[in-house]
Amino acid sequence: MVKLLDEHERTLAFAEVALGQIKSLRQTAVPRNYEIWYVYATGYNAPLNKIINETLARNGRLSESDLEQIYETYLSHIKTSDRIDKVGARVIGEIDDVMKLITDALGMSQSYDATLSGASEKLRNAKDRDQIKAVVEALMKSTREMQETNKALENRLTLSKTEISNLQHSLEAIRAESLTDPLTGLGNRKYFDRSIDMAVRAALASGEPLSLLMFDIDHFKSFNDSYGHLTGDQVLRLVAMSLKQTIKGQDITARYGGEEFAVVLPNTALRQALTVADHIRRAVMAKELKKKSTGEILGRVTISVGVSILKPDDDTDSLIERADACLYAAKRNGRNRVICEVDPEYAAETRSQVA
């Protein structure tokens, strides 16, 4: 009883710390933020505590995109693992049940074999019609029981096949969900990291071109500050919708983090990639943003885009770094534009970073 009380007091203390952090940092008291701060209070997830402390030390606050990234990186995968474990346990349970049924059927089969052997001996020794009839009736009874057992096993195996197939679909859905950004429906950072590594390896092996677009929503913070996070979410969905309408086939689209997105373009040279980037930029700018609650027209959203092309001696990190540098060059040179690594603005950006 004392132990239960101690646990009760301890969890309330963690909850108090979590709510205190939400209040002091003026964050929304949504379940995601509460979970982040509750885990932070327990101290059980050291990497989460480390990134929170570093971000607070650097910025003095945690933005919505910071919180979202922290949750996706340090907490959501744990829930996915738990769900996969539960489905896996159900598969194992289903297999155990079937194996037990098969074992019972094997026992019945052995018993039936023994009945057949005994019946053969009894028939040889039978002296009258009644004895033969008794042996035949016993055989018919055993045969019916064997048929019933086989039918039950067949039905159970059919049900198990369906159940395991459903569980397999559940696993596939969980895995897909774990690679999808819930707000935009695009691939998330985990999906991007996995996909670009595979695409880079394939391009280097085949010698085919590969381009990367990194883009960022211009003045996104002002949308959040002026109109609230719901409007900020609407901006992110608007950009994602433009991406889905523009990018097709083998191209890889993902929300890289916060208000930044990425597109990997296999078998695409730089000139083609620049055309795709400008199509995306124009598609985003063509959409008018309207506040859902009031119908107020908030204007148009623009993006800045950086484009890099895979080189023979490249790796994934260097490809991303150059696209990122091109993106920052686009931002520093007026926004709402596409900059690639052969543009003079990119060269100026890299010189300023070295200096």
N, C-alpha and C positions, 0 to 999 in steps of 0.2 A: 504493500500500500504506500509506504514511504517513497519507494522507487517510482511509482506511478505519479505521485505528487511532484517529485523532483523533475520528472520528464515534462509534466504539465507546465511547471514554472519556467523550465528552460525554453520550451517552445514559445511561450508567451513573451519571454525576454527577446528571443530572436524576432518575433513579430513586431515588438515595440521598436526595435532597432530599425527594422525594414521600413515601417511607417514613418519613423523619425527622419530617415534619409530622404524618403519621398517628399516629406513636407519641407525639409530644409533646402532641398535642391529644387523645389517647386515643380515637381514632375507630376504627370497624370497618375492617379492611383489605379491603374489598370492591372489585371492579374500578371501580365508579363513583367512589369516593373517591380511589383511586389515579390515575385519569385526571384528576380535577380538580386534584390536587396536581402531577401530572407537567406538565400544561399550565401551571399556575402557575409551576413551576420554569423552564420554557422562556422565559416572559415574552412569548410570541407573541400572547397574547390579553389585551390591555391592559384591556378592560372587566371581564373575569373577575378579574384581579389587583386591580383597583380596588375591586370590591364585596367581595372577600375581606378586603382590608386594612381597609376601612371597618367591616365587620362585626366583625372581631377587635378593632379599636380601640374599638368601641362596647360589645361584649358580652364580650370576652376569650375567646370560643369560637365554634364553629360548630355549631349544633344539626343534627339530622338533617333537619329541615324546611328549614334554611338550605342545606345541601348539596344537597338534592333540588331546591330552587328554582334554585340556581346552575347545577346540571347541566342542568335543563330550559331555562333562559334562555340560557346561554352555550355549551353543548356539543351538546345533543341535536339542535338544528336543523341543525348542521353535518353530522352523520351523515345526517340526512334528505336534505339537499341532495346529499350524495355518492351516496346510493342513487338519487335521482331522476336525477342525471347519468348514472349507470351504465345505468339503464333507457332513458334518452333516447339514449345511445350505441348501445344494442342496436337501438332503433327505426331510427336513422339507418343502421346497418349493414344491417339488413333491407331498407330502402328502396334502398340502394346496390346490394345483390345483385339485387333485382328489376329495377332500372333497367338493370343490365348484361345481364340475361337478355332484357329487352325490346329492348335495342340489338342483341343477337345475333340475335333473331327478326326485327327489321327488316332486318338485313343478309341474312338467309336469304330474306325475302320479296322483296327487291330482286333477289337472285340468281334466285329462282323466276320473277319477272316477265321477267328477261332470257332465261331458259330457254324460257318460253312464246313470247316474241317470236322467238327463234332457231328454235324448232320450227315456227312458222308459215311462216317463210321456207324451211326445209328441206322441209316438206311440199309447198310449191308447186313446189319444184325436184326433188322425188323422181321417179325414172324407173322404179323397179320396186318390187315388193312388199317385197323385203328392206330397201330404204332406208326405206320407210314404216314397216316393223316396227321398225327401229332407232330411228327418231324417236319412235314410240309408247312403246317400252320406256324410252327416256331420260326421256320425260315422266312415265311411271308411277313411275320411280325418284325423280325430283325431287318428285313429288306426295307419295309416301310419306315422304320426308325432311321435307317441309313439314308434313305431318300429325303426324309425330313431334315436330317442334319446337313446333308449336302445342299438342300434348298436354302436353309437358314444361312449357311456359309456363303452361298452365291449371292443372296440378298445383302448380307452384311458387307461383302467385298464390293458390291455395286455402290452401296451407300458410302463406304470408305473412299472409293475412287472419287465420288462426287465431292465429299468433304475435303479430301486432300487437294483436289483441284481448286476448290473454293479458297482454301488456305493458301495455296500457291499464288492465286490471284491477289489475295490480301497482302502477301509478302511483296509482290511486285508493286502494288499500289503504295505500300509504305515506303519502299525504296524510291519510287518515283516522287512521292511527297517529300522525302528527305532531300531531294535534289531540286526542289521547286520553291521559288520565292512566293509565299502565300499572297502577298499584296498584288504583285504584277502578273503572276502566272508564268513568268520567265524562269529560266534556270537560275539557281542561286550561286553563291560564291563557290561552294563545294563542287557543284556541277561544272562551273567554269574552269576551276583548277584541274579537274579530272579531264575535261574535254580538250582544253588547250594543250595539255601535255601529250595526249594521244595524237592530236592534229599536228603538233610540231614534229613528233617522232616520225609520223607517216610522211610528212612533207620532206623532211631531211633524207629519209630513206628513198623516196621516189624521185626527188629532185624537182617536184612540182612547186609552184609558187604558193605562198600563204601570206595573207595580210591580216592585220589586227586593227580594229577600230575601238578606241576608248573615248567615250563621250560623257559629258557632265551637263546637268541642267543649269542654265545661267540664272543667277540670282535666286536660287532655290530657297535659301534661308529667308529672304524677304517675303516669299509666299507664305512660309510657315509663320513668321513673325507678324505679318499683316493680317492674314486670313485664318490662321489656325492650322493644326496638323491635319484635319480632315481634308482641307483644300490642298495641303501639301501631298497627301496620299492621292488625291485626284490628279494632281500634276504627274506623279510617278506612273499612275495607271494610263494617263493620256500618252505619255512617252512610250510605255510598253506596248500600247495598242498600235502606235505608229510603227514600231519595230516589227510587230507580228504581221502587219499589212505589207511591209516593205521587204522583209527578209524571208526567203523561201529555201526549200531543198535542204542541202547538206550544211548550210551555214549555221553557226552556233550563236545563240543569243543568250545573254545572262545579265542579271542585275549584279554588278560587281560589288556594290556596297553603297549605302546611303542614296545619294542622287546620281551615282556614277553607274554607267552601263558599259557592256563590252560586246563586241561582235567579232567572231573569228570567221574568216572567209577562206576556206580551203580552195586550192586551184584558182586563186585570184591574184592577178598581178596588181601592181601599185595603181596604174591608171584606172583599172576597173574598180578597185577598192575606193578610190577617190570619188568615182561616180556614185557608187553605192552610198558612201558617207554623205554626199550632198543630197541624194534622194531622201535619206532619213532626215537630214536637217530640214529640208523643205517640207516633208510630210508632217513633222512636229510643228513647224511654224504655221502651217496651214490650218491647224485646228484652233478654234477659239475656246478659251477657258471660261466656263460659266460656274458661278457658285451655286451649288445645288439647293442650298437652303433658301436663298433669296432670289435666284435667277439673275443676279448681278453679273454683268460681263466684266471679267477681270483682265482681259487682254489676251495676248498670245505668248506661248512658251517658246523659248529658243534654247538651242544646245550648242556647245562647242565640242569639236571632234578632233582627236589626234589619230593619225594613221601611221603604222609602221609595217615594214615588209620583212619577212624572214630572210636572213642571210645564211650562207653555207656554214659559217662557224658559230651560228647563234645557238642560244638555248632559250627556254621559255621566259626566264627572268629578264634577259636582255631585250627580248622582243617587247615585253610589257613595259619595261623602263623607257624605251624609246617612244612608244605610243603615248605613255604618260607625259613625257617631256613635250611631245607635240601638242597634247591637250592643254598643258599649262601655257604653251606659247600661244595657242588660239585664244585662251582666256586673257592673257596679258596684252593681246593685240586687238582687243575690241569685242571679243565674244561673237557668238552666232556665226562661226566660220569653221572651215576645215583646214587643218595644217598637217602636212606630212613631213617626213624626215629629209626630203630634198629641198624644202622651202627655206628661204633665208631666215624666216622668223624662228625656225627650229634651231638653226646654227647659232643665232643670237641667244636663244634660251640656254643652250648647252654652254656657251661661253660665259654667260652670267652665273650659271651654277658652278663652273670651275673657279671663277673669280671669287 
